[in-house]
Amino acid sequence: MFFCPRCKETKPLNENTRQKQNKRLCTICTKRRNDDENFFPHIVRHARYRTKHRNEMNREHEFDIDVKYIKELWDRQDGKCSISGVAMQLKTTCD
């Protein structure tokens, strides 16, 4: 059994995305996090966290990206990388 921090439920270990008893999300919450509505805020939060961490290591990075900008960029590029043209995926985990 493991506890999913997102839905606050105790679930069987086979519903854990990493099959370990740690702070990973259950499969339902992982799928929910990867939908359009939740994906962009997740990306912005993670980027803000990384910038803060880098700044703690005496680097002066400025963070001025918001969810609206990321959505506009995604729409303008039609969900493709602006350099390679490869279609990007709304996905936060690796398979």
FENZI-V304872 format. One record per residue. N is the residue number from 1. RES is the residue in three letters. OMEGA is omega in radians with two decimals (NA if undefined). D_FIRST is the distance of its C-alpha to the first C-alpha in Angstrom with 2 decimals. Layout:
# FENZI-V304872
n=<N,N>
res=<RES,RES>
omega=<OMEGA,OMEGA>
d_first=<D_FIRST,D_FIRST>
This chain:
# FENZI-V304872
n=<1,2,3,4,5,6,7,8,9,10,11,12,13,14,15,16,17,18,19,20,21,22,23,24,25,26,27,28,29,30,31,32,33,34,35,36,37,38,39,40,41,42,43,44,45,46,47,48,49,50,51,52,53,54,55,56,57,58,59,60,61,62,63,64,65,66,67,68,69,70,71,72,73,74,75,76,77,78,79,80,81,82,83,84,85,86,87,88,89,90,91,92,93,94,95>
res=<MET,PHE,PHE,CYS,PRO,ARG,CYS,LYS,GLU,THR,LYS,PRO,LEU,ASN,GLU,ASN,THR,ARG,GLN,LYS,GLN,ASN,LYS,ARG,LEU,CYS,THR,ILE,CYS,THR,LYS,ARG,ARG,ASN,ASP,ASP,GLU,ASN,PHE,PHE,PRO,HIS,ILE,VAL,ARG,HIS,ALA,ARG,TYR,ARG,THR,LYS,HIS,ARG,ASN,GLU,MET,ASN,ARG,GLU,HIS,GLU,PHE,ASP,ILE,ASP,VAL,LYS,TYR,ILE,LYS,GLU,LEU,TRP,ASP,ARG,GLN,ASP,GLY,LYS,CYS,SER,ILE,SER,GLY,VAL,ALA,MET,GLN,LEU,LYS,THR,THR,CYS,ASP>
omega=<3.06,-3.11,3.09,-3.12,-3.11,-3.09,3.09,3.13,3.03,-3.04,3.09,-3.09,-3.13,3.06,3.10,-3.09,-3.11,3.12,3.12,3.10,3.07,-3.03,3.10,-3.13,3.04,-3.07,3.13,3.14,3.09,3.10,3.13,3.14,-3.08,3.09,-3.07,-3.04,-3.06,-3.04,-3.07,3.07,3.11,-3.13,-3.13,3.11,-3.11,3.12,3.10,3.11,-3.14,3.12,3.11,3.13,3.12,3.13,3.06,3.11,3.09,3.00,-3.10,3.09,3.11,3.14,-3.12,3.14,3.05,-3.07,-3.14,3.14,-3.13,3.12,3.12,3.12,3.11,-3.13,-3.12,-3.13,3.13,3.10,-3.12,3.06,-3.10,-3.13,-3.04,-3.09,-3.14,3.12,3.10,-3.14,3.03,-3.04,-3.12,-3.14,3.12,3.05,NA>
d_first=<0.00,3.78,7.04,9.83,13.05,15.31,14.42,12.83,10.12,6.49,5.50,4.45,4.82,8.39,8.99,8.91,12.61,12.58,9.92,9.25,7.39,10.33,12.13,12.20,12.48,10.99,13.64,15.42,15.97,17.08,19.57,20.73,21.36,23.49,25.87,29.36,28.91,26.07,26.94,30.14,28.99,26.06,28.68,31.00,28.44,27.45,31.15,32.03,29.44,30.85,34.37,33.67,32.21,35.30,37.60,36.20,37.46,40.98,41.03,42.44,40.75,41.27,38.63,40.21,38.04,36.66,34.76,38.07,39.57,36.68,36.87,40.65,40.45,38.03,40.40,43.52,42.31,40.99,37.56,39.19,39.62,43.01,43.93,42.88,42.64,39.34,37.09,34.08,30.68,28.70,25.58,23.70,21.53,22.93,22.55>
